[in-house]
């Protein structure tokens, strides 16, 4: 959310003035993947940083109270140190908090390396906020400056156009991001808009290529110049929903409104708070609205079927008439074959004595029963059909009222357009929404997996059932994580979480994780068990396959002893 280099650079400039001279009073975590740092000064401030999920952020706010329960102390060696300054790494998206005594806290929010690192005066890693198995702080990236990018522009353009992009058309904004990694999507699109280039690279005519490249380089220089001048920040919204925060004026988005703030730090705080509020709204409102709509659709179909049945002629009169005919018929005139199994039915052609034309009608009868017994069976069916129809008439009224209530509830939910309206609606409609809110809550509680922290800091996640195996493998696991499953035995899916794509995993860590995978399988009692180990990107779920069923394209097999190592820490919910 806030991983743009230029925005972090502006934040660091403001925070250095605000925090220099303060002391770190506390470092703790009271939410998963969220770090809080208390800076003690005349006006204490608290930094919040989140490293997990889609909403990664960092912002500064007036001191907030620390929770009394479920709080973990972290990065303890930094407590009590004076803050000398705050800066951003040279052309890299890492915030450095320089502390007295040569210690430093680094915060990075992007990619698989998202974490907070505490380093010693000798640039050695003392501690990390998230246990990812990293033994050193991330090395700084080498990013070319604008002059170097401009010099390599023609070559980069040719390589980009010649590359195979799986048959998909590539945009000029994607090229800008490739050539200038510090530009995010919005800034890249702004550069293209200011240069006047078309949307797609293949739309740039070859005879106009030199002019197009010159205009694009000029636009990149202009945008970067504005970004480096970090005096103000703008929050862009669409229908009150926060869309972006930028220290560069954005001209290309349509329908967005901008509000400018003199303080970048204050703009970031407000943007994060509003974004979190909208994310909470989406997590709650969307599933409830969907559940109510499904209930309405289901009841509407039932009502339509019930109405159709009631509009058709009742079978009760026909059953009763057949009973009368059978009672009035001489058994000797009906040719019924002997024998047959209980419940077998044949169709008999019987003259209707109640018809003026004395025509014959077809009546299904059971040969093992007499005509009188068949007649009695139809009388009972007629009685039951009339009772069912009467009950259906009562259900019709009840179902009609239910559909009308659900339609009114949907109408009221459709009027909810922003978080505060949802909070008000939950209070006013608490009784009506209770069944649907409970369902979504139950679904959310079923998500956590078994989680183990190994002695080396790596985490292993294990599914509890087939549904969680699906969720873990297809959604929670990243492409570069290691997926494991006992070979030839039913069991749980296990994932060894890696800190980054290029992480070097010790073989003993792999074997330990494989032992956990074997332990949660039918091979638990074996002395040795084979376990499949594969990168998650080589594991796929076939279409319409049952939950937990996957195919593995590339893998290796390791032999391990099933079990949970004594030094493994279970942090499952």
C-alpha positions in Angstrom: 0.0 0.0 0.0 2.8 2.4 1.0 5.8 0.9 -0.7 6.6 3.7 -3.1 10.2 4.8 -2.7 9.4 8.5 -3.1 6.6 8.4 -0.5 8.9 6.6 2.0 11.6 9.2 1.3 9.1 12.0 2.1 8.1 10.2 5.3 11.7 9.7 6.4 12.4 13.4 6.0 9.4 14.4 8.2 10.0 11.7 10.8 13.6 12.5 11.2 12.6 15.9 12.4 9.8 14.5 14.6 11.7 11.6 16.2 15.3 12.7 16.5 16.2 13.0 20.2 13.4 10.7 21.3 14.0 7.4 23.1 12.5 4.0 22.2 10.3 3.2 25.2 8.7 0.0 24.0 8.5 -2.4 21.1 5.7 -4.9 21.0 3.2 -6.7 18.8 -0.5 -7.1 19.7 -1.8 -8.2 16.3 -0.4 -10.8 13.9 2.4 -9.4 11.7 2.0 -5.9 13.2 4.8 -4.1 15.0 4.4 -1.1 17.4 7.2 1.2 18.5 6.7 3.8 21.3 8.9 6.9 20.9 9.2 8.8 24.2 9.5 12.5 23.9 7.6 15.6 25.0 4.8 14.4 22.8 5.1 10.7 22.6 4.4 9.0 19.3 3.7 5.4 18.3 4.8 3.8 15.0 2.6 1.1 13.6 3.9 -1.2 10.9 2.2 -4.2 9.3 4.1 -6.8 7.3 1.4 -9.3 6.5 -1.6 -9.6 4.1 -2.5 -7.3 1.3 -2.6 -4.1 3.5 1.0 -3.5 4.4 1.6 -0.1 6.0 3.6 2.1 8.3 2.4 5.3 10.0 2.9 7.5 13.0 0.2 8.4 15.5 -0.2 10.0 18.9 0.6 7.4 21.6 -2.0 4.7 21.9 -2.4 2.5 25.0 -0.8 -0.9 24.9 -3.2 -3.8 25.3 -3.1 -5.8 28.6 -3.3 -9.2 27.1 -2.0 -11.1 24.1 0.9 -8.8 23.6 4.4 -10.0 22.8 7.6 -8.0 23.4 9.9 -7.8 20.4 13.3 -6.4 19.4 14.1 -5.9 23.1 17.8 -4.8 22.6 16.6 -1.6 21.0 14.6 -0.5 24.1 15.9 2.7 25.7 18.1 3.8 22.8 18.0 7.3 21.5 16.9 7.9 18.0 19.5 9.8 16.0 17.5 10.1 12.7 15.3 8.5 10.2 16.3 8.0 6.5 15.4 5.9 3.5 18.0 3.7 1.8 19.5 5.1 -1.3 17.0 4.4 -4.2 15.6 1.5 -2.2 12.3 1.1 -0.3 13.8 0.5 3.2 13.3 2.8 6.2 16.4 3.1 8.5 15.9 4.3 12.1 19.4 5.1 13.3 19.9 4.6 17.1 22.6 5.7 19.5 25.4 3.2 19.9 25.4 2.2 16.3 22.3 0.1 16.3 19.6 0.4 13.6 16.1 -0.7 13.0 15.3 -1.4 9.3 11.7 -1.6 8.1 10.9 -3.0 4.7 7.3 -3.5 3.5 7.5 -5.1 0.1 7.8 -8.6 -1.2 8.5 -11.8 0.7 11.2 -9.9 2.7 8.7 -7.7 4.5 10.0 -7.5 8.0 11.7 -5.3 10.7 15.4 -6.0 11.3 17.5 -4.9 14.3 21.2 -4.7 13.3 24.3 -4.2 15.5 27.0 -1.6 15.0 28.9 -4.2 13.0 26.0 -4.5 10.5 25.2 -8.0 11.9 21.6 -9.1 12.3 20.7 -9.1 16.0 17.0 -9.9 15.8 14.0 -9.9 13.3 10.4 -9.1 14.1 9.0 -12.0 12.0 10.6 -15.4 12.4 11.6 -16.1 8.8 14.9 -17.8 9.2 16.9 -14.9 7.8 20.4 -14.6 9.1 21.3 -11.2 7.6 19.5 -8.0 6.8 18.4 -7.6 3.1 21.2 -6.4 0.9 20.5 -3.0 -0.7 19.2 -3.1 -4.3 21.2 -1.5 -7.1 18.8 0.8 -9.0 20.0 3.0 -11.8 19.4 6.7 -11.7 17.4 8.6 -14.3 20.4 9.5 -16.5 21.5 5.8 -16.6 17.9 4.8 -17.4 17.6 7.4 -20.2 20.9 6.2 -21.7 19.7 2.6 -21.8 16.2 3.5 -23.0 16.5 2.3 -26.6 18.1 -1.0 -25.7 15.5 -1.6 -22.9 12.7 -0.8 -25.2 13.9 -3.2 -27.9 14.3 -6.0 -25.3 10.9 -5.4 -23.8 9.2 -5.5 -27.2 11.1 -8.6 -28.3 10.4 -10.5 -25.1 7.7 -13.3 -25.1 4.9 -12.1 -22.8 2.7 -15.2 -23.2 0.9 -13.7 -26.1 -0.4 -10.8 -24.0 -0.1 -7.2 -25.1 2.2 -5.1 -23.0 1.4 -1.5 -22.0 3.8 1.4 -22.0 3.2 1.7 -18.3 4.6 -1.8 -17.8 7.6 -0.8 -19.8 8.2 2.3 -17.5 8.1 0.0 -14.5 10.6 -2.4 -16.1 12.9 0.5 -17.0 12.5 2.5 -13.8 11.8 0.1 -10.8 11.1 2.9 -8.4 7.9 3.8 -10.3 4.8 2.1 -9.1 1.8 1.5 -11.4 0.2 4.8 -10.8 3.4 6.8 -11.3 4.2 4.8 -14.5 0.7 5.5 -15.9 1.2 9.2 -15.0 4.4 9.3 -17.0 2.7 7.7 -20.0 -0.2 10.1 -19.8 2.1 13.2 -19.6 4.2 11.9 -22.5 1.2 11.4 -24.8 2.1 7.8 -25.7 -0.7 5.3 -26.5 -1.6 2.6 -24.0 0.1 -0.3 -25.7 3.8 -0.6 -26.7 2.9 -2.1 -30.1 0.8 1.0 -30.9 4.0 3.2 -31.1 4.9 3.6 -34.7 8.5 2.7 -35.6 9.0 6.0 -37.4 7.8 7.9 -34.3 9.8 5.8 -31.8 12.6 8.3 -31.2 10.2 11.1 -30.5 8.0 8.8 -28.3 11.1 7.8 -26.2 12.2 11.4 -25.9 8.8 12.5 -24.6 8.6 9.5 -22.2 12.0 10.3 -20.8 11.0 13.9 -20.3 7.8 12.9 -18.5 9.8 10.5 -16.2 12.2 13.3 -15.3 9.2 15.6 -14.6 7.4 13.1 -12.4 10.5 12.2 -10.5 11.4 15.8 -9.9 7.9 16.4 -8.4 8.3 13.2 -6.3 11.7 14.4 -4.9 10.2 17.8 -4.0 8.1 16.0 -1.3 6.3 19.1 0.2 2.7 17.9 0.2 0.7 14.7 -0.2 -2.6 14.1 -1.8 -5.2 11.4 -0.9 -7.2 10.4 -3.9 -10.7 9.0 -3.4 -13.5 7.7 -5.6 -17.0 7.7 -4.1 -15.4 8.3 -0.7 -13.3 5.1 -1.0 -9.5 5.8 -0.7 -7.8 4.8 -3.9 -4.3 6.1 -3.6 -1.9 8.5 -1.8 0.7 10.3 -3.8 3.2 13.2 -3.5 2.9 13.6 -7.3 -0.1 15.3 -8.9 -2.0 12.6 -10.7 -3.8 13.8 -13.9 -4.7 10.5 -15.6 -7.3 8.9 -13.2 -10.9 9.8 -14.0 -13.5 10.2 -11.4 -11.0 10.6 -8.5 -11.1 13.5 -6.1 -8.0 14.8 -4.4 -7.4 16.3 -1.0 -4.0 17.9 -0.2 -2.2 17.7 3.1 0.7 19.8 4.2 2.1 17.0 6.2 3.0 13.7 4.4 3.0 11.9 7.8 -0.6 13.1 8.6 -1.7 12.2 5.0 -0.3 8.7 5.4 -1.9 8.2 8.8 -5.3 9.3 7.5 -5.0 7.2 4.3 -4.0 4.0 6.3 -6.9 4.5 8.8 -9.4 5.0 6.0 -8.1 2.1 4.0 -8.2 -0.2 7.0 -11.8 0.9 7.7 -12.8 0.1 4.2 -11.0 -3.2 4.3 -12.9 -4.1 7.4 -16.1 -3.0 5.7 -15.4 -5.2 2.7 -14.6 -8.2 4.9 -17.9 -7.9 6.8 -20.4 -6.3 4.4 -19.6 -8.3 1.2 -20.0 -11.8 2.7 -23.2 -10.8 4.6 -24.7 -9.1 1.5 -23.8 -12.2 -0.5 -25.3 -14.6 2.1 -28.6 -12.6 2.1 -28.7 -12.6 -1.7 -28.2 -16.4 -1.8 -30.9 -16.9 0.7 -33.2 -14.7 -1.3 -32.5 -16.5 -4.6 -33.0 -19.9 -2.9 -36.4 -18.9 -1.4 -37.5 -17.2 -4.6 -36.9 -20.5 -6.5 -38.8 -22.4 -3.9 -41.7 -20.0 -4.0 -41.8 -20.3 -7.8 -41.9 -24.1 -7.6 -44.6 -24.1 -4.9 -46.7 -21.6 -6.7 -46.5 -23.7 -9.9 -47.5 -26.8 -8.0 -50.5 -25.1 -6.5 -51.7 -23.7 -9.8 -51.7 -27.2 -11.4 -54.8 -29.4 -10.9 -54.8 -31.3 -7.6 -54.1 -35.1 -8.0 -56.3 -35.7 -4.9 -59.5 -35.7 -7.0 -57.9 -38.1 -9.6 -56.8 -40.5 -6.8 -60.3 -40.4 -5.2 -62.0 -41.0 -8.6 -59.7 -44.0 -9.2 -60.6 -45.4 -5.8 -64.4 -45.1 -6.6 -63.9 -46.8 -10.0 -62.0 -49.7 -8.4 -64.6 -50.1 -5.7 -67.4 -50.2 -8.3 -65.6 -52.7 -10.6 -66.2 -56.4 -10.5 -62.9 -58.2 -10.0 -63.8 -60.8 -12.6 -63.7 -58.3 -15.5 -60.2 -57.1 -14.8 -57.4 -59.2 -16.2 -54.7 -59.0 -13.6 -51.6 -61.3 -14.0 -50.9 -63.4 -10.9 -47.7 -63.1 -8.7 -45.2 -60.2 -8.8 -43.1 -58.7 -6.2 -44.4 -56.4 -3.4 -44.7 -52.9 -4.8 -44.7 -53.9 -8.5 -47.2 -51.9 -10.5 -49.1 -52.6 -13.7 -51.5 -50.3 -15.7 -55.0 -51.8 -15.9 -57.6 -50.6 -18.5 -60.9 -50.4 -16.6 -64.3 -49.2 -17.7 -65.4 -46.1 -15.9 -68.9 -46.6 -14.5 -69.3 -42.9 -13.6 -68.7 -41.8 -17.2 -71.8 -41.3 -19.3 -70.0 -42.7 -22.4 -68.7 -45.7 -20.4 -65.2 -45.1 -21.7 -62.2 -47.0 -20.2 -59.4 -45.4 -18.2 -55.9 -46.5 -17.3 -55.3 -47.0 -13.6 -51.9 -48.1 -12.1 -52.6 -51.0 -9.7 -50.5 -53.4 -7.6 -51.2 -57.0 -8.8 -50.5 -58.5 -5.3 -53.4 -56.4 -3.9 -57.1 -56.9 -4.5 -59.1 -54.2 -6.3 -60.6 -53.1 -2.9 -57.1 -52.9 -1.4 -55.9 -50.9 -4.4 -58.9 -48.6 -4.0 -58.1 -48.1 -0.3 -54.6 -47.2 -1.2 -55.8 -44.5 -3.6 -58.2 -43.1 -0.9 -55.2 -42.8 1.4 -53.2 -41.1 -1.3 -56.0 -38.7 -2.0 -56.3 -37.8 1.7 -52.5 -37.3 2.0 -52.4 -35.2 -1.1 -55.2 -32.9 0.1 -53.4 -32.5 3.5 -50.1 -31.8 1.7 -51.9 -29.2 -0.5 -53.4 -27.5 2.5 -50.0 -27.4 4.1 -48.5 -26.0 0.9 -51.1 -23.2 0.9 -49.9 -22.3 4.4 -46.3 -22.5 3.3 -47.0 -20.4 0.3 -48.1 -17.5 2.5 -45.1 -18.0 4.8 -42.6 -18.2 2.0 -44.1 -15.2 0.3 -43.6 -13.2 3.5 -40.1 -14.5 3.8 -39.2 -13.5 0.3 -40.6 -10.0 0.9 -38.6 -9.6 4.1 -35.4 -10.7 2.3 -36.1 -8.3 -0.6 -36.6 -5.4 1.9 -33.3 -6.5 3.7 -31.4 -6.5 0.4 -32.8 -3.0 -0.4 -31.6 -1.7 2.9 -28.2 -3.4 2.5 -27.9 -1.8 -1.0 -28.2 1.6 0.6 -25.0 0.9 2.6 -22.2 2.5 0.6 -19.5 3.3 3.2 -18.1 2.0 6.5 -20.0 4.3 8.8 -23.3 3.4 7.1 -22.5 -0.3 7.7 -21.8 0.3 11.4 -25.2 2.0 11.7 -26.9 -0.7 9.7 -25.5 -3.4 11.9 -27.0 -1.7 15.0 -30.4 -1.2 13.4 -30.6 -4.5 11.6 -28.8 -6.6 14.2 -31.7 -9.1 14.6 -32.2 -9.6 10.8 -28.4 -9.9 10.1 -27.5 -12.1 13.0 -27.9 -15.5 11.1 -25.7 -14.3 8.2 -23.1 -12.6 10.3 -22.8 -15.8 12.4 -22.2 -17.9 9.2 -19.4 -15.6 8.0 -17.8 -15.6 11.5 -17.8 -19.4 11.6 -16.1 -19.5 8.2 -13.4 -17.1 9.3 -12.7 -19.1 12.5 -12.1 -22.3 10.5 -9.2 -20.7 8.5 -6.2 -21.0 11.0 -3.9 -23.9 10.3 -1.6 -25.8 12.6 1.5 -23.6 12.7 5.0 -24.6 14.0 8.0 -22.5 14.4 11.2 -24.5 14.0 14.4 -23.8 16.0 15.9 -22.1 13.0 13.0 -19.6 12.7 11.2 -21.2 9.7 7.5 -21.8 10.0 5.6 -24.9 8.9 1.8 -24.7 8.3 -0.3 -27.9 8.3 -3.9 -28.2 7.2 -6.4 -29.7 9.7 -8.9 -31.2 7.1 -9.5 -31.5 3.4 -11.0 -28.0 3.2 -8.0 -26.4 4.9 -5.6 -28.5 2.8 -7.3 -26.8 -0.3 -7.1 -23.4 1.3 -3.5 -23.8 2.4 -2.2 -25.1 -0.9 -4.1 -23.0 -3.4 -4.3 -19.7 -1.5 -2.1 -19.3 1.6 1.1 -20.9 0.2 3.2 -18.7 -2.0 4.8 -20.1 -5.3 8.2 -20.4 -3.8 7.2 -22.1 -0.5 7.9 -25.8 -0.2 4.8 -28.1 -0.3 5.0 -31.5 1.4 2.8 -34.5 1.7 3.4 -38.1 2.9 3.8 -40.3 -0.2 1.3 -43.1 -0.7 -0.6 -42.3 2.5 -3.6 -40.1 3.3 -2.7 -37.0 5.3 -2.5 -33.3 5.7 -0.9 -30.9 3.3 2.1 -29.1 4.9 3.9 -26.0 3.7 7.4 -24.8 4.8 7.2 -21.0 4.6 10.3 -19.4 3.0 11.4 -15.8 3.6 12.0 -15.1 -0.1 12.3 -16.7 -3.5 16.1 -17.0 -3.3 16.2 -18.3 0.3 18.7 -21.0 1.0 17.0 -23.7 3.1 19.2 -26.0 5.1 18.5 -29.7 4.4 17.9 -30.4 8.1 15.1 -27.8 8.1 13.5 -29.6 5.1 13.8 -33.0 6.8 12.3 -31.6 10.0 9.3 -30.1 8.1 8.9 -33.4 6.2 8.8 -35.2 9.5 5.9 -33.0 10.6 4.1 -33.7 7.3 4.5 -37.5 7.9 3.4 -37.2 11.5 0.0 -35.8 10.3 -0.6 -38.7 7.9 -1.6 -42.3 8.0 2.2 -43.1 8.1 2.5 -41.7 11.6 3.3 -45.1 13.1 6.0 -46.1 10.6 9.7 -46.1 11.4 10.5 -44.3 8.2 8.1 -42.6 5.8 8.6 -41.2 2.3 7.5 -37.6 1.9 7.0 -35.6 -1.3 8.7 -32.2 -1.4 7.9 -29.7 -4.2 7.8 -26.0 -4.8 4.3 -24.8 -4.5 4.3 -23.6 -8.1 4.5 -27.2 -9.3 1.4 -28.3 -7.3 -2.0 -27.8 -8.9 -5.6 -28.8 -8.2 -7.5 -30.4 -11.1 -10.8 -28.9 -12.1 -13.7 -30.2 -10.1 -11.5 -32.5 -8.0 -12.5 -33.2 -4.4 -11.1 -31.0 -1.7 -7.5 -31.8 -0.9 -6.8 -33.5 -4.3 -3.8 -32.2 -6.1 -1.3 -33.1 -8.9 2.4 -32.6 -8.4 4.5 -32.0 -11.6 8.0 -31.8 -10.2 9.1 -33.1 -6.8 11.7 -35.1 -4.9 11.1 -37.7 -2.1 12.8 -37.7 1.3 12.8 -40.5 3.9 12.1 -39.2 7.4 10.9 -40.4 10.8 7.4 -39.1 11.4 7.3 -36.9 14.5 7.3 -33.5 16.1 10.8 -32.4 17.1 11.2 -31.5 20.8 12.4 -28.0 20.0 9.5 -27.2 17.7 7.1 -24.5 19.0 3.4 -25.0 18.2 1.8 -21.5 17.7 -1.5 -22.7 16.4 -4.6 -20.7 17.4 
